[in-house]
Amino acid sequence: MGCQTVTATETSPIPHSSSEPAGRTGAGTSARSGGPSRNVSGSLSPSDRGPFELLVSTARTIIRAPVAPLPAVVHAGGSAEPIDPPHDSAQDWLTAAWIIQSAYPSAPSAGTSYIYGHACHYHVCAFTMLNAARAGDAITVTTSAGELSYQVCAIGVSPKSGNLIVPRCTKTAPDLVLVTCEYEQGDTSTSNIVVAAALTAANARQS
């Protein structure tokens, strides 16, 4: 997929799933809340924790996706069910999932927000073109409270076996992490693309 593995990383403490069938990500990795708060001008606290919108601007394409809340079921002992965004309808394939155990996007950042999306071979899905993302690309998240701007700071590839390996942003945890499958030859995907971004600006919604 042309993504460079980043060596400066943190790991998610919850194991994630093995490979998934081609045609959907079943990104199958765990989400970790954490990371330092960042003081960004234009304080923007969420008025709710409902759905929001995501836009990723790359040199090759624009990725637009609605994002819906999704719980990650964590069991005693640190194991978790695979994180697999819903895929029962055409709209589900186009919708990414914010893991509710992670931080909700806000300014200042309350920690790392984890968003998972499907990447598909044979039809359009939310994160099919996420492999086009590069460091420096812009990401915009629009919530009911306003608009948050992020910049991609690192891109990594994480094996699906074991914990999710998350690239770090200049020695700190990222404010936003996007995850999807890195497709390889054959019918399975054994790795995930992990895009890390830092919060750069916030604009509150005008009443």
C-alpha positions in Angstrom: 0.0 0.0 0.0 3.1 2.3 0.1 2.7 3.2 3.7 5.9 3.4 5.7 6.1 1.6 9.0 6.9 4.1 11.8 9.3 3.0 14.5 8.3 5.5 17.2 5.0 4.0 18.4 2.8 3.2 21.3 0.7 0.0 21.6 -2.9 -0.5 22.4 -3.3 -2.7 25.5 -6.1 -4.9 24.0 -5.3 -7.7 21.6 -7.0 -7.6 18.2 -8.3 -10.2 15.7 -6.7 -12.3 13.0 -7.1 -11.6 9.3 -10.5 -10.9 7.8 -12.0 -11.8 4.4 -11.3 -9.5 1.5 -14.0 -7.0 0.7 -14.3 -5.5 4.2 -11.8 -4.4 6.8 -13.1 -6.0 9.9 -10.2 -3.8 11.1 -10.2 -6.0 14.1 -8.1 -3.9 16.4 -8.6 -2.4 19.8 -8.9 1.2 20.7 -7.0 3.0 23.4 -8.0 6.2 25.0 -5.2 8.4 26.2 -2.6 10.9 25.4 -1.9 14.4 26.6 -4.4 17.3 26.2 -3.5 20.0 23.7 -4.4 23.6 24.2 -5.8 24.7 20.9 -7.2 28.2 20.4 -11.0 28.1 19.9 -12.1 25.8 22.8 -14.6 23.3 21.5 -16.2 20.9 24.0 -18.7 18.3 22.8 -22.4 19.1 23.6 -23.1 15.4 23.0 -21.3 12.3 21.8 -23.4 11.6 18.8 -22.5 11.0 15.1 -20.1 13.4 13.3 -18.5 14.0 9.9 -14.9 13.2 8.8 -13.1 14.6 5.8 -9.5 13.6 4.8 -7.8 15.7 2.1 -5.0 13.9 0.2 -3.1 14.7 -3.0 -4.9 11.8 -4.7 -8.5 12.0 -3.4 -10.9 13.4 -0.9 -12.4 11.0 1.7 -15.7 12.0 3.2 -17.5 9.7 5.7 -20.2 10.0 8.3 -18.9 8.6 11.7 -21.2 6.7 14.1 -20.5 5.7 17.7 -19.5 2.0 18.2 -18.6 0.2 21.5 -15.6 -2.1 21.7 -16.5 -5.0 24.0 -13.7 -5.6 26.4 -13.5 -8.7 28.6 -11.7 -9.3 31.9 -8.1 -10.1 31.3 -7.6 -7.6 28.5 -9.1 -9.5 25.6 -11.6 -7.9 23.3 -14.0 -8.8 20.5 -12.8 -7.7 17.1 -13.7 -4.2 16.1 -15.7 -4.5 12.9 -17.9 -1.6 11.8 -21.4 -2.5 10.8 -21.9 -3.8 7.3 -25.5 -4.8 6.9 -26.4 -2.2 4.4 -24.9 0.0 1.7 -24.9 2.9 4.0 -23.0 0.9 6.7 -20.1 0.3 4.3 -19.8 4.0 3.8 -20.0 4.9 7.5 -16.9 4.9 9.8 -17.0 4.0 13.5 -15.8 6.1 16.4 -14.9 3.7 19.3 -16.8 5.1 22.3 -14.2 3.9 24.8 -11.8 6.4 23.2 -11.9 10.2 23.5 -14.6 12.1 21.6 -13.1 14.7 19.3 -12.9 18.0 21.1 -10.6 21.0 21.8 -8.6 20.9 23.9 -8.1 17.2 23.1 -9.3 14.9 25.8 -7.1 12.1 24.5 -6.8 9.9 21.4 -10.0 9.4 19.3 -10.0 6.1 17.4 -12.0 5.8 14.1 -12.3 2.5 12.1 -13.6 2.1 8.6 -14.1 -0.5 5.9 -11.8 -0.7 2.9 -13.2 -2.7 0.0 -12.0 -4.3 -3.2 -15.2 -4.5 -5.2 -17.4 -1.6 -4.0 -17.1 1.9 -2.4 -16.4 1.9 1.3 -15.6 4.6 3.9 -11.8 4.1 4.1 -11.0 2.4 0.8 -8.7 5.3 -0.2 -7.1 5.8 3.2 -3.9 4.2 1.8 -3.5 7.5 -0.1 -3.0 9.5 3.1 0.5 10.9 3.7 2.1 13.0 6.5 1.0 16.6 6.2 -2.5 15.8 4.9 -5.4 17.7 6.4 -8.3 16.0 8.3 -11.5 17.9 9.3 -13.9 16.6 11.9 -17.3 18.3 12.2 -19.3 17.7 15.3 -22.4 19.4 16.7 -20.1 21.7 18.6 -18.1 22.9 15.6 -15.1 22.1 13.4 -11.8 20.5 14.4 -8.7 20.6 12.1 -6.0 17.9 12.3 -2.8 17.2 10.4 -1.5 13.8 9.6 1.8 13.4 11.5 2.6 9.7 10.9 1.4 6.6 9.1 2.2 3.1 10.2 1.3 -0.5 9.4 0.3 -2.7 12.3 0.0 -6.5 12.2 -3.5 -7.7 13.1 -2.1 -10.2 15.5 -1.4 -8.7 18.9 -1.9 -5.1 19.9 -2.5 -2.2 17.5 0.8 -0.3 16.9 0.0 3.4 16.8 2.5 5.9 15.3 3.3 8.8 17.6 3.2 12.5 16.8 6.5 14.1 17.7 7.0 11.9 20.8 3.4 12.4 21.9 0.2 10.3 21.5 -1.9 11.4 18.5 -5.2 13.2 19.0 -6.8 11.2 16.2 -6.2 7.7 14.8 -7.8 6.3 11.6 -7.6 2.5 11.1 -8.4 0.3 8.1 -7.1 -2.9 6.4 -3.9 -2.9 4.3 -5.0 -5.2 1.5 -2.4 -7.7 0.1 -2.5 -10.3 -2.6 -5.0 -13.1 -1.9 -8.3 -13.0 0.0 -7.2 -11.8 3.4 -5.6 -8.8 5.1 -3.1 -9.5 7.8 -2.2 -5.9 8.6 -3.9 -2.6 9.2 -3.0 0.9 8.0 -2.9 3.3 11.0 -3.0 7.0 10.3 -2.1 9.3 13.2 -3.0 13.0 13.4 -2.5 16.0 15.7 -5.1 18.6 16.5 -4.2 22.0 15.0 -7.2 24.3 15.3 -10.9 24.4 16.4 -13.8 26.6 15.4 -17.0 26.5 17.5 -20.3 26.3 15.7 -22.1 29.7 15.5 -25.4 29.8 17.3 
